[in-house]
Amino acid sequence: MLSLSKIIDSGNPCLIGVDVGGTNLRVGVVTKHGVVWEQRVQADFAAFCRDHPPDAALDFILDTLSGAIQEPRARYPQACAVGIGFPGFIDPATHMVTQSPNMPGLLDVDLVTPLSRVLNLPVLVENDALAAGYGEYIADNCDAAGMIYIGLGTGVGGSVILDGKPYPGAHGVSMEIGHLIVDPGGRLCGCGNRGCLEQYASASGIALTYAELAGDNGLDSALIAVFARDGDVNAIEAYRRGGAVLAQGLASILKVLDVPQVVVGGGVSQSWILMKETFDARLQQDLIPALRGRVQVRTSQADDQAGIIGAAMLAFARMH
Ligand SMILES: [Zn+2]
């Protein structure tokens, strides 16, 4: 149940939210009634960044974003702000993208100033998992005292809402759950360490486990999920290991943050049924008795609109 009207208590503002994903952007118009218009634009920023120098990559990103926002801007001239959820570390003070692990070369870039100039609207850039977590929190009626969001996609991202507010951390790096080390000396991660959670619990991590077990490289996690449902023992084990490793990392975080609710979203969460049994068992095992059975874990309710809603509502909150 969306509780946008709980937050938008005066007037009827209209906001544009953008969720920058791995291979596409989702752009939506958000009012107190929810997402009233939405479109997808194909864009693989990470691939472009790998193949082009940083200046060209930044131009491409800015052109793609402003192009994608032009249509809702024209359709909804009353739109009063734009919020963008972007994969990377966002400085909480300046909202510059300090680093984006999947977009090499993109360091300390300002997307806000050029976009707000071109669009003639206030623009806010936030971390994509922070936006998705806040969107989930709103979709769940904002009742929990605190909530952890975990996004299982190509990598693993996360965010935390404390006392109703998303907490980005001093450097915009809070809840980088994907890089918790769960297997010291394990698989080499893009961050430079070994044995990070996302090497086992993300789409690519599940594919790596399957490749190790079955000797069949290059299959994607969605196909492995199909194999698992058909009874392939290696595919089943790849998801079961992902679930256990995720619980291992989450139990440590819950002992620090003690929030009552955890939401699992992202593409891999569609196969949650394959991870749930080992996840539940390992979570209960690793939690301290005071927390066992007292943390509610559920999958996303906002489907793929959480990122749009969260980004738009963070832009709205910034204006007030
Ligand atoms: Zn890592």
Boltz pocket constraint, residues with backbone or C-beta under 6 A from the ligand:
constraints:
  - pocket:
      binder: B
      contacts: [[A, 178], [A, 179], [A, 189], [A, 190], [A, 191], [A, 192], [A, 193], [A, 196]]
      max_distance: 6.0
